[in-house]
């Protein structure tokens, strides 16, 4: 799989703005907690604190995350089922 692959699409401005707002408001609680985490743990956090930071980071949603998820759903829904006479089609989106 090529992790450097790019896909360019033109989207209506209102859809882009909706995705940006969704990513912002979904991520805001985790971002605020990460900022507080940073202020409270300084340069030498414990292992437990680092795990907390990792968990909080995993809650951040980007517009790219939303677009990759949307593309993966479209591919799963629209591609024909794999036949037995050829290799399976990899629809993984990174």
PyMOL commands that set and color helices and strands:
alter all, ss='L'
color gray80, all
select helices_A, chain A and resi 13-41+47-57+63-78
alter helices_A, ss='H'
color red, helices_A
deselect
rebuild
show_as cartoon
